[in-house]
């Protein structure tokens, strides 16, 4: 059992150490994660490439930004797939128009 004894006269007991209350900075997100997220809206392949790089860096370094990297990947793949579907539909419509125009201009109807 310990007893708390008052210090002798003239001596002071130091208080708790002062806490640093300086300016707080926000966590710095992985730059490639931000590029992946923003770039996927302009060129979807940018989101895919930088998203994969950013996920690797975030896992290795423990940086914040995993959400931005994954969102860039998901949106990049989604926009790429939608673009490919639109190209296929466009080619199909163009081929159908050529077939229709060819059939209409043929004297035999085919």
MDTraj code that builds the backbone (N, CA, C; nanometers):
import mdtraj as md
import numpy as np

residues = "UNK UNK UNK UNK UNK UNK UNK UNK UNK UNK UNK UNK UNK UNK UNK UNK UNK UNK UNK UNK UNK UNK UNK UNK UNK UNK UNK UNK UNK UNK UNK UNK UNK UNK UNK UNK UNK UNK UNK UNK UNK UNK UNK UNK UNK UNK UNK UNK UNK UNK UNK UNK UNK UNK UNK UNK UNK UNK UNK UNK UNK UNK UNK UNK UNK UNK UNK UNK UNK UNK UNK UNK UNK UNK UNK UNK UNK UNK UNK UNK UNK UNK UNK UNK UNK UNK UNK UNK UNK UNK UNK UNK UNK UNK UNK UNK UNK UNK UNK UNK UNK UNK UNK UNK UNK UNK UNK UNK UNK UNK".split()
xyz = np.array([
    [0.0837, -0.1158, 0.0000],
    [0.0000, 0.0000, 0.0000],
    [0.0889, 0.1229, 0.0000],
    [0.0581, 0.2145, -0.0907],
    [0.1404, 0.3353, -0.0980],
    [0.0653, 0.4502, -0.0334],
    [0.1438, 0.5373, 0.0247],
    [0.0867, 0.6554, 0.0887],
    [0.1282, 0.7774, 0.0095],
    [0.0327, 0.8646, -0.0120],
    [0.0637, 0.9902, -0.0811],
    [0.1096, 1.0881, 0.0250],
    [0.2299, 1.1371, 0.0050],
    [0.2887, 1.2284, 0.1016],
    [0.3009, 1.3656, 0.0365],
    [0.2673, 1.4679, 0.1072],
    [0.2832, 1.6027, 0.0549],
    [0.4309, 1.6332, 0.0419],
    [0.4671, 1.7069, -0.0645],
    [0.6089, 1.7400, -0.0805],
    [0.6534, 1.8355, 0.0304],
    [0.7820, 1.8330, 0.0587],
    [0.8331, 1.9255, 0.1605],
    [0.8077, 2.0703, 0.1191],
    [0.8086, 2.1582, 0.2136],
    [0.7814, 2.2994, 0.1877],
    [0.8843, 2.3545, 0.0888],
    [0.8382, 2.4323, -0.0068],
    [0.9276, 2.4927, -0.1057],
    [0.9425, 2.4101, -0.2322],
    [0.9065, 2.2850, -0.2313],
    [0.9151, 2.2009, -0.3504],
    [0.7782, 2.1926, -0.4175],
    [0.7809, 2.1909, -0.5498],
    [0.6559, 2.1751, -0.6234],
    [0.6616, 2.0464, -0.7035],
    [0.5482, 1.9867, -0.7209],
    [0.5377, 1.8648, -0.7996],
    [0.4942, 1.9049, -0.9398],
    [0.5679, 1.8594, -1.0427],
    [0.5281, 1.8973, -1.1781],
    [0.3935, 1.8359, -1.2140],
    [0.3177, 1.9097, -1.2910],
    [0.1870, 1.8621, -1.3355],
    [0.2032, 1.7738, -1.4588],
    [0.0946, 1.7413, -1.5200],
    [0.1033, 1.6577, -1.6409],
    [0.1745, 1.7332, -1.7535],
    [0.2331, 1.6573, -1.8412],
    [0.3053, 1.7181, -1.9529],
    [0.2068, 1.7948, -2.0407],
    [0.2486, 1.9091, -2.0930],
    [0.1573, 1.9859, -2.1778],
    [0.1292, 1.9106, -2.3085],
    [0.0070, 1.9196, -2.3536],
    [-0.0334, 1.8540, -2.4771],
    [-0.0182, 1.9507, -2.5937],
    [0.0277, 1.8982, -2.7071],
    [0.0430, 1.9809, -2.8268],
    [-0.0951, 2.0062, -2.8852],
    [-0.1280, 2.1305, -2.9028],
    [-0.2588, 2.1658, -2.9578],
    [-0.2428, 2.2463, -3.0863],
    [-0.1446, 2.2115, -3.1650],
    [-0.1198, 2.2817, -3.2908],
    [-0.2262, 2.2487, -3.3940],
    [-0.2103, 2.3040, -3.5110],
    [-0.3100, 2.2800, -3.6157],
    [-0.3109, 2.1338, -3.6589],
    [-0.4287, 2.0830, -3.6812],
    [-0.4417, 1.9442, -3.7253],
    [-0.4546, 1.9421, -3.8762],
    [-0.3873, 1.8485, -3.9365],
    [-0.3943, 1.8368, -4.0812],
    [-0.4799, 1.7163, -4.1177],
    [-0.5497, 1.7279, -4.2283],
    [-0.6317, 1.6172, -4.2763],
    [-0.5405, 1.5077, -4.3309],
    [-0.5861, 1.3828, -4.3265],
    [-0.5025, 1.2761, -4.3820],
    [-0.4841, 1.2950, -4.5318],
    [-0.3657, 1.2656, -4.5791],
    [-0.3353, 1.2820, -4.7213],
    [-0.3707, 1.1535, -4.7938],
    [-0.4687, 1.1659, -4.8836],
    [-0.5120, 1.0501, -4.9609],
    [-0.4079, 1.0146, -5.0659],
    [-0.4084, 0.8899, -5.1055],
    [-0.3189, 0.8444, -5.2105],
    [-0.3520, 0.9193, -5.3389],
    [-0.2519, 0.9783, -5.4017],
    [-0.2725, 1.0601, -5.5202],
    [-0.3262, 0.9776, -5.6361],
    [-0.2764, 0.8566, -5.6532],
    [-0.3238, 0.7734, -5.7629],
    [-0.4704, 0.7343, -5.7434],
    [-0.5141, 0.7215, -5.6187],
    [-0.6545, 0.6905, -5.5925],
    [-0.7431, 0.8060, -5.6376],
    [-0.7016, 0.9270, -5.6094],
    [-0.7786, 1.0439, -5.6527],
    [-0.7779, 1.0574, -5.8046],
    [-0.6622, 1.0317, -5.8670],
    [-0.6554, 1.0369, -6.0140],
    [-0.7454, 0.9300, -6.0739],
    [-0.7487, 0.8117, -6.0138],
    [-0.8346, 0.7033, -6.0644],
    [-0.9807, 0.7435, -6.0573],
    [-1.0206, 0.8022, -5.9454],
    [-1.1607, 0.8389, -5.9286],
    [-1.2008, 0.9508, -6.0243],
    [-1.1218, 1.0539, -6.0328],
    [-1.1569, 1.1667, -6.1195],
    [-1.1351, 1.1338, -6.2668],
    [-1.0308, 1.0575, -6.2968],
    [-0.9980, 1.0261, -6.4355],
    [-1.0947, 0.9312, -6.5013],
    [-1.1633, 0.8485, -6.4226],
    [-1.2555, 0.7519, -6.4832],
    [-1.3728, 0.8206, -6.5497],
    [-1.4054, 0.9429, -6.5117],
    [-1.5146, 1.0154, -6.5751],
    [-1.4742, 1.0730, -6.7096],
    [-1.3449, 1.0944, -6.7298],
    [-1.2958, 1.1506, -6.8557],
    [-1.2553, 1.0392, -6.9513],
    [-1.1644, 0.9540, -6.9054],
    [-1.1180, 0.8387, -6.9841],
    [-1.1250, 0.7179, -6.8912],
    [-1.2203, 0.6280, -6.9120],
    [-1.2383, 0.5165, -6.8183],
    [-1.1143, 0.4299, -6.7969],
    [-1.0294, 0.4188, -6.8971],
    [-0.9082, 0.3366, -6.8825],
    [-0.8150, 0.3968, -6.7774],
    [-0.8169, 0.5280, -6.7623],
    [-0.7360, 0.5931, -6.6585],
    [-0.7811, 0.5451, -6.5207],
    [-0.9113, 0.5350, -6.4998],
    [-0.9620, 0.4857, -6.3723],
    [-0.9201, 0.3426, -6.3445],
    [-0.9166, 0.2607, -6.4498],
    [-0.8791, 0.1206, -6.4329],
    [-0.7308, 0.1089, -6.3981],
    [-0.6463, 0.1728, -6.4761],
    [-0.5013, 0.1606, -6.4567],
    [-0.4589, 0.2204, -6.3227],
    [-0.4978, 0.3459, -6.2988],
    [-0.4565, 0.4109, -6.1753],
    [-0.5258, 0.3492, -6.0533],
    [-0.6446, 0.2935, -6.0718],
    [-0.7124, 0.2269, -5.9608],
    [-0.6378, 0.1039, -5.9140],
    [-0.5889, 0.0243, -6.0086],
    [-0.5119, -0.0942, -5.9701],
    [-0.3805, -0.0551, -5.9022],
    [-0.3144, 0.0457, -5.9548],
    [-0.1896, 0.0918, -5.8919],
    [-0.2173, 0.1438, -5.7517],
    [-0.3249, 0.2225, -5.7373],
    [-0.3568, 0.2822, -5.6077],
    [-0.3930, 0.1778, -5.5036],
    [-0.4669, 0.0752, -5.5416],
    [-0.5019, -0.0303, -5.4455],
    [-0.3753, -0.0974, -5.3933],
    [-0.2805, -0.1240, -5.4826],
    [-0.1542, -0.1828, -5.4389],
    [-0.0777, -0.0926, -5.3436],
    [-0.0735, 0.0364, -5.3745],
    [-0.0017, 0.1302, -5.2876],
    [-0.0712, 0.1465, -5.1529],
    [-0.2032, 0.1541, -5.1539],
    [-0.2770, 0.1700, -5.0287],
    [-0.2565, 0.0475, -4.9397],
    [-0.2573, -0.0707, -4.9983],
    [-0.2336, -0.1922, -4.9195],
    [-0.0917, -0.1961, -4.8646],
    [0.0052, -0.1539, -4.9442],
    [0.1455, -0.1609, -4.9014],
    [0.1791, -0.0537, -4.7981],
    [0.1273, 0.0662, -4.8178],
    [0.1654, 0.1793, -4.7326],
    [0.0683, 0.2076, -4.6199],
    [-0.0521, 0.1553, -4.6288],
    [-0.1513, 0.1832, -4.5257],
    [-0.2082, 0.3236, -4.5347],
    [-0.2063, 0.3835, -4.6518],
    [-0.2571, 0.5192, -4.6704],
    [-0.4100, 0.5173, -4.6814],
    [-0.4734, 0.6301, -4.6548],
    [-0.6162, 0.6379, -4.6841],
    [-0.6366, 0.6559, -4.8343],
    [-0.7518, 0.6162, -4.8835],
    [-0.7817, 0.6318, -5.0249],
    [-0.8296, 0.5046, -5.0911],
    [-0.8486, 0.3994, -5.0140],
    [-0.8936, 0.2725, -5.0717],
    [-1.0298, 0.2891, -5.1385],
    [-1.1186, 0.3672, -5.0790],
    [-1.2515, 0.3878, -5.1357],
    [-1.2464, 0.4575, -5.2702],
    [-1.1623, 0.5610, -5.2807],
    [-1.1479, 0.6308, -5.4081],
    [-1.0905, 0.5378, -5.5152],
    [-0.9934, 0.4565, -5.4771],
    [-0.9320, 0.3642, -5.5729],
    [-1.0336, 0.2617, -5.6216],
    [-1.1099, 0.2046, -5.5297],
    [-1.2095, 0.1045, -5.5687],
    [-1.3217, 0.1665, -5.6504],
    [-1.3620, 0.2883, -5.6151],
    [-1.4657, 0.3559, -5.6936],
    [-1.4153, 0.3848, -5.8349],
    [-1.2884, 0.4252, -5.8473],
    [-1.2301, 0.4473, -5.9794],
    [-1.2265, 0.3197, -6.0614],
    [-1.1946, 0.2082, -5.9959],
    [-1.1943, 0.0794, -6.0658],
    [-1.3349, 0.0399, -6.1110],
    [-1.4297, 0.0470, -6.0208],
    [-1.5663, 0.0049, -6.0536],
    [-1.6248, 0.0925, -6.1638],
    [-1.6112, 0.2231, -6.1493],
    [-1.6655, 0.3128, -6.2509],
    [-1.5905, 0.3000, -6.3831],
    [-1.4591, 0.2807, -6.3762],
    [-1.3810, 0.2636, -6.4986],
    [-1.4242, 0.1413, -6.5766],
    [-1.4402, 0.0285, -6.5063],
    [-1.4863, -0.0929, -6.5743],
    [-1.6299, -0.0767, -6.6256],
    [-1.7148, -0.0117, -6.5476],
    [-1.8540, 0.0079, -6.5888],
    [-1.8629, 0.0954, -6.7134],
    [-1.7914, 0.2078, -6.7132],
    [-1.7957, 0.2976, -6.8288],
    [-1.7334, 0.2323, -6.9515],
    [-1.6299, 0.1511, -6.9319],
    [-1.5692, 0.0811, -7.0451],
    [-1.6666, -0.0197, -7.1041],
    [-1.7356, -0.0932, -7.0187],
    [-1.8345, -0.1908, -7.0669],
    [-1.9492, -0.1214, -7.1394],
    [-1.9979, -0.0102, -7.0835],
    [-2.1052, 0.0640, -7.1500],
    [-2.0594, 0.1191, -7.2847],
    [-1.9374, 0.1668, -7.2898],
    [-1.8838, 0.2160, -7.4172],
    [-1.8737, 0.1056, -7.5211],
    [-1.8301, -0.0123, -7.4780],
    [-1.8198, -0.1249, -7.5720],
    [-1.9587, -0.1660, -7.6217],
    [-2.0574, -0.1656, -7.5328],
    [-2.1939, -0.1994, -7.5739],
    [-2.2464, -0.0967, -7.6734],
    [-2.2201, 0.0301, -7.6474],
    [-2.2651, 0.1348, -7.7402],
    [-2.1989, 0.1207, -7.8769],
    [-2.0724, 0.0855, -7.8804],
    [-2.0038, 0.0662, -8.0083],
    [-2.0653, -0.0514, -8.0838],
    [-2.0943, -0.1594, -8.0145],
    [-2.1558, -0.2767, -8.0792],
    [-2.2945, -0.2409, -8.1337],
    [-2.3727, -0.1678, -8.0554],
    [-2.5060, -0.1265, -8.1018],
    [-2.4937, -0.0349, -8.2228],
    [-2.3988, 0.0582, -8.2185],
    [-2.3791, 0.1504, -8.3300],
    [-2.3404, 0.0740, -8.4572],
    [-2.2495, -0.0213, -8.4452],
    [-2.2082, -0.1004, -8.5616],
    [-2.3270, -0.1808, -8.6149],
    [-2.4071, -0.2380, -8.5248],
    [-2.5250, -0.3127, -8.5676],
    [-2.6263, -0.2254, -8.6399],
    [-2.6471, -0.1042, -8.5889],
    [-2.7407, -0.0127, -8.6555],
    [-2.6864, 0.0315, -8.7908],
    [-2.5585, 0.0551, -8.7994],
    [-2.4959, 0.0945, -8.9257],
    [-2.5073, -0.0186, -9.0272],
    [-2.4836, -0.1414, -8.9828],
    [-2.4951, -0.2566, -9.0726],
    [-2.6396, -0.2755, -9.1175],
    [-2.7356, -0.2549, -9.0267],
    [-2.8764, -0.2679, -9.0634],
    [-2.9164, -0.1597, -9.1629],
    [-2.8645, -0.0388, -9.1447],
    [-2.8960, 0.0700, -9.2384],
    [-2.8387, 0.0413, -9.3757],
    [-2.7161, -0.0111, -9.3801],
    [-2.6559, -0.0450, -9.5091],
    [-2.7359, -0.1568, -9.5753],
    [-2.7788, -0.2569, -9.4980],
    [-2.8570, -0.3665, -9.5549],
    [-2.9913, -0.3161, -9.6073],
    [-3.0535, -0.2261, -9.5292],
    [-3.1821, -0.1724, -9.5739],
    [-3.1650, -0.0860, -9.6978],
    [-3.0630, -0.0056, -9.7009],
    [-3.0387, 0.0793, -9.8176],
    [-3.0039, -0.0058, -9.9386],
    [-2.9263, -0.1094, -9.9177],
    [-2.8884, -0.1983, -10.0286],
    [-3.0092, -0.2724, -10.0831],
    [-3.0997, -0.3164, -9.9947],
    [-3.2190, -0.3884, -10.0390],
    [-3.3145, -0.2955, -10.1103],
    [-3.3203, -0.1703, -10.0691],
    [-3.4128, -0.0763, -10.1318],
    [-3.3623, -0.0344, -10.2678],
    [-3.2327, -0.0324, -10.2867],
    [-3.1793, 0.0137, -10.4145],
    [-3.1623, -0.1001, -10.5157],
    [-3.1782, -0.2240, -10.4698],
    [-3.1625, -0.3379, -10.5605],
    [-3.2926, -0.3602, -10.6391],
    [-3.2823, -0.3848, -10.7669],
    [-3.4059, -0.4089, -10.8436],
    [-3.4700, -0.5413, -10.8068],
    [-3.3957, -0.6290, -10.7413],
    [-3.4496, -0.7599, -10.7064],
    [-3.5058, -0.7651, -10.5639],
    [-3.4806, -0.6616, -10.4812],
    [-3.5340, -0.6561, -10.3443],
    [-3.4516, -0.7293, -10.2408],
    [-3.3320, -0.7666, -10.2741],
    [-3.2443, -0.8300, -10.1732],
    [-3.1056, -0.7805, -10.1833],
])
top = md.Topology()
chain = top.add_chain()
for i, resn in enumerate(residues, 1):
    res = top.add_residue(resn, chain, resSeq=i)
    for name in ("N", "CA", "C"):
        top.add_atom(name, md.element.get_by_symbol(name[0]), res)
traj = md.Trajectory(xyz[None], top)
